[in-house]
């Protein structure tokens, strides 16, 4: 039963993960760094607040651990409470003091799709549009939805990071990415089957962040 497996996973987190784990936030606007990780845990990804890890004995769940001093833990629990069950989002199965156990979403981020030259069908964009509309209906404010926070699985779209969905500050990240999809990706990148190196994607990401900051101070 899921309840028994979840209990075993939480016990494993306390016994084998947390005592030997070191997650550090080096700068506020860059992903946290996992400096030490006990075996056989694996790092799946890292955001500005937390790192996501998995254990091979629990393939359907992931553990999101917040770096010391980084905010957002309680807020993310509330976001998942409001979202409930939706095919484009994960679910919070358990909330510890500074970690969450989430249902694992599998797929390829749009960021990696561009790097690998994988086709991103329009259905992915439509799925994310619908998921963000659903979040707004639940009183949330979709925020910071970008290429690293959206995944494609079986040609469907998934939103993998909802940690900032209580932030009421206007955010145009998804609108801008959506616009780039129709104005740049479909007419240029897709027909030519172009692959973008990571250095170029990182440069675009950094440039876009500067534009976003400029918009805020205008």
SVG drawing of the C-alpha trace seen along z (x, -y; Angstrom):
<svg xmlns="http://www.w3.org/2000/svg" viewBox="-12 -53 42 55">
<polyline fill="none" stroke="black" stroke-width="0.4" points="0.0,0.0 1.1,-3.6 0.7,-4.4 3.2,-1.8 5.7,-2.7 5.4,-6.4 6.1,-5.6 9.1,-3.6 10.3,-6.4 9.9,-9.0 11.9,-6.8 14.6,-6.3 14.8,-10.1 15.4,-10.6 17.8,-7.8 19.9,-7.8 19.4,-11.1 19.2,-14.1 22.0,-13.1 24.6,-13.1 23.1,-15.7 24.5,-19.2 22.6,-21.6 23.9,-25.2 22.5,-28.3 25.5,-30.2 23.6,-33.1 19.9,-34.0 19.3,-34.0 21.1,-30.8 20.3,-27.1 21.3,-25.7 24.3,-23.3 24.3,-19.8 27.7,-19.6 27.3,-16.2 24.8,-13.4 24.6,-9.9 24.5,-6.9 22.3,-5.6 20.4,-8.9 20.6,-10.8 20.2,-14.4 17.5,-15.0 17.6,-18.8 18.1,-22.0 16.2,-25.3 16.9,-28.6 15.4,-27.3 15.8,-23.6 17.2,-20.4 15.2,-17.4 16.5,-13.9 15.4,-10.3 16.1,-6.9 16.2,-3.8 13.9,-1.9 11.2,-4.5 10.9,-5.2 7.5,-7.0 8.4,-9.6 11.0,-12.4 12.2,-14.4 12.6,-18.1 14.9,-19.5 15.2,-23.2 18.6,-24.8 19.1,-26.3 17.8,-29.9 15.9,-29.6 12.2,-30.5 9.2,-28.8 8.6,-25.5 5.3,-26.4 4.1,-28.3 4.8,-25.3 2.8,-23.0 -0.1,-25.5 0.2,-25.6 -0.1,-21.8 -3.0,-21.8 -4.9,-24.2 -3.9,-22.4 -5.2,-19.0 -5.0,-16.4 -4.3,-17.5 -2.5,-15.6 -0.1,-18.5 1.1,-18.9 2.8,-16.7 1.3,-16.1 2.7,-16.7 2.5,-13.3 4.2,-14.4 5.7,-17.6 8.6,-17.5 10.3,-20.3 12.3,-21.5 11.5,-18.9 8.6,-17.6 7.8,-14.2 6.3,-14.6 4.9,-12.4 7.5,-12.0 6.9,-13.6 8.9,-12.1 9.8,-13.7 12.2,-16.1 12.3,-19.8 11.7,-22.2 15.2,-23.5 16.7,-20.1 14.4,-19.6 16.0,-22.6 19.4,-21.2 18.7,-17.8 16.6,-18.9 13.5,-17.1 10.2,-18.3 8.0,-20.2 4.4,-19.8 1.8,-22.5 -0.1,-20.2 2.5,-20.8 1.9,-24.5 -1.9,-24.0 -1.5,-21.6 0.5,-24.2 -2.0,-27.0 -4.8,-24.9 -2.8,-24.0 -2.0,-27.6 -5.7,-28.6 -6.6,-25.8 -4.1,-27.2 -5.6,-30.7 -9.1,-29.2 -7.7,-27.8 -6.6,-31.3 -3.0,-30.9 -0.7,-33.1 1.5,-31.1 5.0,-32.5 8.4,-31.7 7.1,-29.2 10.0,-28.8 11.8,-26.2 13.4,-24.5 10.1,-24.3 8.1,-22.8 8.5,-19.2 7.2,-17.1 6.2,-13.5 4.5,-11.5 3.9,-14.8 2.0,-16.3 3.0,-19.3 3.8,-19.2 4.6,-22.0 7.2,-20.8 7.9,-23.8 5.0,-25.6 7.0,-27.0 6.3,-30.6 2.6,-30.2 1.6,-32.4 3.7,-35.3 1.2,-38.0 3.9,-40.0 3.1,-40.0 5.2,-37.5 5.4,-37.3 7.8,-34.3 5.3,-31.9 3.8,-34.5 7.3,-35.3 8.2,-31.7 4.9,-31.0 5.5,-34.0 9.0,-32.7 7.6,-29.3 5.3,-30.7 7.5,-33.4 10.9,-31.7 10.7,-28.0 7.9,-26.9 8.9,-29.0 12.7,-28.7 14.1,-26.2 11.7,-23.4 11.9,-23.3 15.7,-23.5 15.9,-20.8 18.4,-23.1 20.0,-22.0 21.0,-24.7 24.2,-24.2 23.8,-24.8 26.1,-27.8 23.7,-29.5 20.7,-28.5 22.4,-29.8 23.2,-33.1 19.6,-33.6 18.4,-32.7 20.8,-35.3 19.9,-38.0 16.2,-37.4 16.6,-37.7 18.3,-41.1 15.3,-42.2 12.9,-41.1 14.8,-43.1 14.8,-46.1 11.0,-45.8 10.6,-45.8 12.5,-49.1 10.8,-51.0"/>
</svg>
